[in-house]
Structure formats: C-alpha cells, structure tokens
Amino acid sequence: MMIATASAVAFIVFSCKEKLSEAETLDLDRTPVQTIDSMFFVNTENGRLKMRVEAAVMERYDNDTCSYEMFPKGLSVYAYTDEGMLETVLYSDNAKHFKSKKRDTELWSAFGNVVVQNIIRQQTMETDTLYWDQAKKEIYTDCYVRMFSDQGFMQGFGMRSDERARNSSLLKAFNSYGVVVEDSTRVVIDSVNFIGPLFKK
C-alpha cells in the first residue's frame, strides 16, 4: 500500500513538471488573453446608432505598455449619420486596434484589400493600408490609392480624409480623369437607405 502511494505522488510531480516546462516556453506577448468568435458591437450616442463593427475573430493582447486587438479574418465597419442613415462602410482582410497605456493614444489600422465606400455620395476608395485616428477624426494612408465616383476616377499615393470619407484628397495624384459633362436629368437613388416602393421596369 505504501509503494502504490509513493508511485502516485511521483507521477503527479512528474506530470506537473512537464506542464511547467511547456508554460516556460509560452510567449505571453504573442498569446491572446481573449479570443472572440463572431464579434459584433455597436456604438451609440444619445440613443442613436453611430457605428456597427463586425469581425469573424477578434484576438486581444495585453502587456505592460499597451493593449491591442487583432482581427486576423477581416473587419467590417458601418458608420451612420445623425439621422440614422448608413453613410460609410469599410472592409479589410485584416485589422488592428492599438491603445497605449503610457500615452493617451489610440489608433486603428486596416490592411489587405481595404475598401471604403461612402454610400450617400456613391464614392469608393481602395488601398492596401489605412489608418484611423479617432482623436483627430481622420483617415489616412501613404500607400497607393484608387478612388471611384460618378465624377471620374483618381489614383495616386497618399490620401487624407475626414473619418466619414466625405472629403478625400490625394497627395500625389497621377493618370486621373474626370467627367466634365453630366446628364442633368439622371436620377441617382441610394438603394441602401431608400425607403418606399421601387419603380417597376
């Protein structure tokens, strides 16, 4: 009976020692403290919907200097006007939300096939990397950018805009063109925010 107890104690000590060696090799800076599948959250202001964010996976990391969230399977952001209309949509293959603990800084970055659409103005912007500074309420990039609208096509390097993509400007434009003459009788319908019966063809 005494021999069996001693062997059981030896087994427990041996198994704990194996787990400790595995924990020692674990890099906590590269290990998420939280993982969320099918993430969905909304941001409201005075009871009004301002923003909706969706992601297949969110990974939260934390260390002594900063905390950040990674979205390795893509991110979708939907921004609304004060009247509740969907105005701006952003899609990206990957994204990161960084927050410093020593300084009061917060920065969003989206990268990989980034597409920003202003639904109301019917404008689309495509780039590889885009940054969003919440404090300054602006989005910007230094990468190659393509912009499409009813008024024409623009491309170049570097872009600055307000966070709703209402007033975007290229820093170094090239090979762009614009539509000089427009049909004044043409009617443009915002099909996303349109409420009411659609006309039959």
Disulfide bonds with the S-S distance in Angstrom:
none
